[in-house]
């Protein structure tokens, strides 16, 4: 099994809920499937133009939560 599917239900008490990115369901945070997305905040042409002028642009990290059924449908599990 993957390491992000573990649920420590007995030891942690009530877990905070997160929203599934696909269907909008509320899922306990320890049950949700977590995917990390890396993306550039701007278009590639604008990034190239700004880098030519000396600016540094970093890719932003976004954490996305999925419920179990949506993660299965997208074949993440």
JOVENLIN-V441438 format. One record per backbone hydrogen bond with DSSP energy under -0.5 kcal/mol. NH is the residue of the N-H (numbers start at 1). CO is the residue of the C=O. E is the energy in kcal/mol with one decimal. If there is no record, write none. Layout:
nh: <NH/NH>
co: <CO/CO>
e: <E/E>
This chain:
nh: <5/6/9/12/13/18/20/21/24/27/27/29/31/32/33/34/35/37/37/39/47/48/49/50/51/52/53/54/55/60/62/64/64/66/71/72/73/74/75/76/77>
co: <2/3/7/8/9/27/25/65/20/18/25/16/28/28/66/32/64/35/62/60/43/44/45/46/47/48/49/51/50/39/37/35/62/33/67/68/69/70/72/71/71>
e: <-1.1/-0.6/-1.0/-1.2/-0.6/-2.9/-2.6/-2.8/-1.1/-2.8/-0.5/-3.1/-1.5/-1.6/-3.0/-0.5/-2.8/-0.5/-3.5/-2.3/-2.1/-2.4/-2.1/-2.3/-2.6/-1.8/-0.9/-1.0/-2.4/-2.3/-3.1/-3.3/-0.5/-2.3/-2.2/-2.2/-2.1/-2.2/-1.0/-3.1/-0.9>
